[in-house]
Amino acid sequence: MFTEQLTARRTSAEELENAIPVLALDLDSLKCVETKAVNFSDWGCKLVGEGLGILNKNIALKLEEEDDFQRGKVTGHKADYVTVLFQREVTPSMEKRGEPRYPVTVAARIRDLARKIEISCMITDASRSGCRVEGADLSHLPDDLLVYVEGFERPVRGQVAWKEDLTAGLRLNWEGASALK
């Protein structure tokens, strides 16, 4: 039993010797603590040091030499250490959509099919089959509509996938554009 405790202490001393200095930021309370990380990998790490009790579930870590933070979740609290699992960033291939969306800033006008209602908006992200628009009072968009984009010769026919007061998601039908003028 004594040799197991001695081995555990020796491992801890070795870990501390190879520890990486980090700044740990609690994303809920915005409190931070300078600490050290050991067992650092792509999946997570163990934080060791004093003051770790201020860290709640959602945290971000910043290495001394880096500009960016790495988000993580605290998975365990012990008296002298905290275990952290890093959150993987969602990439376009991990999204539910079948195609990637691209951030854009394009002025557009939306009209109903009878061309009686017109709403000015901004397209903020787009793909081949749809886009997100932002503007005032989009909750009153008709289900079927025409999207006039600056620089396009003809409008694109679209349908509302979802809508809120200031944003809406549209499905676009490019084949329907050739019949419209």
C-alpha positions in Angstrom: 0.0 0.0 0.0 2.8 2.4 0.9 4.6 1.7 -2.4 1.4 2.5 -4.3 1.0 5.9 -2.6 4.7 6.6 -3.2 4.3 5.7 -6.9 1.2 8.0 -7.1 3.1 10.9 -5.6 6.1 10.3 -7.9 3.8 10.4 -10.9 2.2 13.6 -9.7 5.6 15.2 -9.2 6.6 14.1 -12.8 3.3 15.5 -14.1 3.9 18.9 -12.4 7.4 19.0 -13.8 6.0 18.8 -17.3 2.9 21.0 -16.7 1.9 23.6 -19.2 0.9 27.1 -17.8 -2.7 28.0 -18.9 -5.3 30.6 -18.1 -8.6 29.0 -17.2 -11.7 31.2 -17.8 -15.1 30.2 -16.4 -17.6 31.1 -19.2 -20.6 31.4 -16.9 -19.1 33.7 -14.2 -16.2 35.2 -16.3 -13.8 34.5 -13.4 -10.3 33.2 -14.3 -7.4 31.5 -12.7 -3.9 31.0 -13.8 -3.1 27.3 -13.4 -1.2 24.4 -15.0 -2.4 21.7 -17.3 -1.0 18.1 -17.3 -1.9 15.1 -19.5 -2.7 17.5 -22.3 -4.1 15.8 -25.5 -6.5 16.6 -28.3 -9.3 15.3 -26.2 -8.7 17.1 -22.9 -6.4 17.7 -19.9 -6.2 17.8 -16.2 -5.8 21.2 -14.4 -3.7 21.2 -11.3 -3.2 24.0 -8.8 -5.0 26.3 -6.4 -8.2 28.3 -7.0 -9.8 25.7 -9.3 -13.0 25.8 -7.2 -14.2 28.8 -9.1 -14.5 26.8 -12.3 -18.0 25.6 -13.2 -19.0 23.3 -16.1 -18.3 25.6 -19.1 -14.7 26.9 -19.4 -12.1 28.0 -21.9 -8.4 27.5 -21.7 -5.6 29.8 -23.1 -2.0 28.7 -23.5 0.6 31.2 -22.5 1.8 31.8 -26.0 -1.5 31.6 -27.9 -4.1 34.2 -28.8 -7.2 31.9 -28.9 -9.0 30.0 -26.2 -10.0 26.4 -26.4 -13.5 25.6 -25.1 -14.0 22.7 -22.7 -16.3 21.1 -20.2 -15.3 20.3 -16.6 -16.0 16.6 -16.2 -14.7 16.2 -12.6 -13.7 18.2 -9.5 -11.3 16.9 -6.9 -9.5 18.7 -4.1 -6.4 19.4 -6.0 -7.3 19.0 -9.7 -10.0 19.3 -12.3 -10.5 17.2 -15.4 -11.5 18.9 -18.7 -12.9 17.5 -21.9 -12.4 19.7 -24.9 -15.3 20.7 -27.1 -14.8 20.0 -30.8 -15.7 22.8 -33.1 -18.6 22.0 -35.5 -17.3 21.9 -39.0 -19.4 22.0 -42.2 -19.1 18.3 -42.6 -20.5 17.8 -39.1 -23.6 19.9 -39.8 -27.0 18.4 -40.5 -27.2 20.3 -43.8 -26.1 18.3 -46.9 -24.1 21.2 -48.3 -21.9 23.9 -46.7 -23.2 27.4 -46.0 -20.9 30.4 -46.7 -21.0 33.7 -44.9 -22.0 36.6 -47.2 -23.3 40.1 -47.0 -25.6 40.7 -50.0 -28.5 43.2 -50.2 -31.7 41.7 -51.4 -35.5 42.4 -51.7 -38.2 39.9 -51.1 -41.6 40.1 -52.7 -44.7 37.9 -52.6 -45.6 36.1 -55.9 -48.3 38.8 -56.7 -45.5 41.4 -56.2 -47.6 43.5 -53.8 -45.4 43.2 -50.7 -41.7 44.1 -50.8 -39.3 43.8 -47.9 -35.6 44.9 -48.0 -33.2 42.5 -46.3 -29.6 41.3 -46.2 -28.5 37.8 -47.1 -26.0 36.7 -44.3 -25.2 33.2 -45.3 -25.9 31.2 -48.5 -25.6 27.8 -50.1 -26.8 26.5 -53.5 -30.2 25.5 -52.1 -30.9 28.1 -49.4 -30.0 31.2 -47.5 -30.5 33.1 -44.3 -31.8 36.6 -44.5 -31.9 39.4 -41.9 -34.2 42.4 -41.9 -37.0 44.2 -40.2 -40.4 42.5 -39.7 -39.6 39.2 -41.5 -42.2 37.3 -39.4 -44.8 38.5 -42.0 -43.0 36.9 -45.0 -45.4 34.9 -47.3 -44.6 31.2 -47.6 -43.9 31.4 -51.3 -41.8 34.4 -52.5 -39.4 35.9 -55.0 -35.9 37.0 -53.9 -34.3 39.8 -55.9 -30.6 39.9 -55.5 -28.4 42.8 -56.6 -26.4 41.8 -59.7 -28.8 39.0 -60.7 -30.8 39.5 -63.9 -34.0 37.7 -62.6 -35.5 36.9 -59.2 -35.1 33.5 -57.6 -38.2 31.7 -56.4 -38.1 30.6 -52.8 -40.0 29.2 -49.9 -39.8 30.1 -46.2 -38.2 27.2 -44.2 -38.5 29.1 -40.9 -38.9 32.7 -39.8 -38.6 35.0 -36.8 -39.0 38.8 -36.4 -35.5 39.7 -37.7 -34.2 36.5 -39.5 -35.6 33.9 -41.8 -34.3 30.8 -43.6 -35.3 30.4 -47.2 -35.2 27.4 -49.6 -34.3 28.5 -53.1 -35.5 27.1 -56.4 -33.0 28.2 -59.1 -34.9 26.4 -61.9 -38.0 28.5 -61.2 -35.9 31.7 -61.9 -35.7 31.2 -65.7 -39.5 31.5 -66.1 -39.7 34.7 -64.1 -39.0 38.2 -65.3 
